[in-house]
Amino acid sequence: MSSYILRNTLFSLESIEALLSLPENTDLGASLFDLLTKFQEIKKFASEIHTEIHLVKPVLKSLGHTYESKPKFFEEHIKNPDVALFVSEEERVNNSHLWGTQEYYTNTLGIVLLKRYGRNLHEGISGFYLEFENKMPIYQILYLLKKSRTPWGILTNGKHWILIRRPVQFEIRMIEIDVEGAVFEGDEQALHLFCQIFSSTGLKKLLPDMLEEERKRLLKDLTEKRVSLDKQLSDQKKKVDYYPTIIRAYRQFFSAWPLPSTESYLKEKNITVREKDSEGSGLINSYDHTDILSYLFSKKGSQVNPHLEEIILGEKSRRYTKEDIFALRILDVTPGFGALSTRLVDALAYLSFVLPYREKNTFRAEWEEESALKKCIIDTILYGIERSHISFDILQNTMKSRFGLSGRNYRLGNPLIGMPLKSIVNAIDSTNQMALFNKHPKDVIQEFKELYTLFYSLSDKIKEDLELRSATEIKLLVYTERIRDLLDVMTATYFTKTVENKRIQEMLFALDGNDAAWTSIRSQGWFAESKDIAKRNGFFHLEIEFPFLLGNAFDFIFVQPSLNYSWEEELPLAEATKAFVKRGMSYLKQEGKLVIISTQAIGQLVPELKKSKRYELESAEGICVLKKKI
């Protein structure tokens, strides 16, 4: 693909090739060259008005658009779009009397938002109090599209042109082209693509028809593949059997993406995946990674999409700020190939754009640039637990394909099987005699918590703090591994009777012991068996994997009890939901929300939950929100 196509989340490779195969408009290409050549003389000092008059509007006219300038928006605090596009002059005249109303925009073909020449379209204006026009332009156009219900938006600084489709929720479906670079470097492909998709005929008919045809063809292909997969998986009960089948199916669509956790698991079992050479499907847009795989690999296909803005903001009477958003900690217990997690990233990014700062003249640069903003959300707000190796790999690939980032706080494991640290204290047999110089297990757990508090308080830039931070980290790693081993062995007692209580007591009172004692413990058969059970069943101890829980809790926990992968046996839905509620509520803030996404589970459990004296309940279509009663 041309290097002047800077970003594409709108079209598949096949659609791009189809557009490029259409007849070229050489006159339009020559017109663009003339306009940009003349503009070079003033571009160094060009204001937004200069850019509009001398470049953007002449280009729109060359592209065949009928437009109206400076249409009034129906929200007073929002900067008006610069141009409203119409299907024809007749449509423009017929709708002019609706100027300034929502209905006016509903009848447009699209809107155009332009910025001064060369302004970064993905970044707010640093150092300014962020009124709407100073915020990130890409989110300005997204906001206008969501509110106005017009199908297309064009965002441009004269050099770069972005076409964005009206979002269903918060997703950014767009293509960005460096038109100036393509014109002066003679990149005919990028220039030809620009002329096709930004033209009046492109927006009116070509693109809607092409995208709808692509959707139908993809759905047909996926339906056939899903039927075939169901047949192949019907008799496969072990991971060593169905993982290779899933890998081969995945490679047919996304051949270039790695599956390290799955392949590592199979390697341990001496299983080699024999797969046919595959280049992936040209019909696939990598932006659709999660939606395609949710349909293909989930038993019930696509899951319910919750109204995240309503869930997160909730109480309309409260004044939310950007700082409130970035103070959140959210756990996705059942990511499902990243379907919910990616929607959370998009929703939180959009909400951070909409909400004001707590103080009027504050500015955080990392919150006002699109890629840095999403990195901040993924690295500091979102946490997740995925129970299947291949689903975990696909989740990470989804995050990388959508945002260019891995989910740093996502872990592999079964969220329903594990123990809290308080279980250690409860297991202590006080009649046992401790070694003379060993700390009591209660003191070790307390020190473990204090070490984490200290670790997070230390700067990674001050020399003295760095030295202490390094020493603290070494001790934390030792304690973490020992406590994880202990919790694994304690949990394993529910699966096997070979671990005697005296073994657990031995581990308890050796938590602060020397390395030789732990080397001895780890070399014994009962320990190896317990760790094998832990690995096979994905034991997950939340405070060990997410140590911030030692002093805090989650604001939101999302669960999808009805989410079953096509290779799994279905669980009793009501019982699974109860298990998620019991597990999740332990790690939820007093004012936090546990969000259950499952039409069936809600139907079965709402009457029972309403009777509970422990929870407050809100339910809507496919969604149930639980809060602790005060």
Buried (B, 14 or more C-beta within 10 A) or exposed (E): EBEBBBBBBBBBBBBBEBBBEEEEBEEBBEBBBEBBEEBEEBBEEBEBEBBBEBBBBBBBEBBBBBBBEEBEBBBEEBBBBBBBBBBEEEBBEEBEEBEEBEEBBEBBBBBBBBBBBBBBBBBBBEEEEBEBBBBBBBBBBBBBBBBBEBBBBBBBBBBBBBBBBBBEBBBBBBBBBBBBBBBEBEBBBBBBBBBBBBBBEBBBEBBBEBBEEBEEEBEEBBEEBBEEBEEBBEEBEEBEBBBBBBBBBBBBBBBEBEBEBBBEBBEEEEBEBEBEEBEBBEBBBBBBBBBBBBBBBBEBEEBBBBEBBEBBBBEEEEEBBBBBBBEBBBBBBBBBBBBBBBBBBBBBBBBBBBBBBEEEEBBBEEBBBBEBBBBBBBEBBBBBBBBBBBBBBBBBBBBBBBBEBBBEBBBBBBBBBBBBBEBBEEBBEEEEEEEEEBBBBEEBBEBBBEBBEEBEEBEEEEEEBEEBBEEBEEEBEEBBEBBBBBBBBBBBBEBEEEBEEEBBBBBBBBBBBEEEBBEEBEEEEBBEBBBEBBEEBBBBBBBBBBBBBBEEBBBBBBBBBBBBBBBBEEBEBBEBBBBBBEBBBEBBBEEBBBBBBBBBBBBEBBEEBEEEEEBBBEBEEBBBBBBBEE
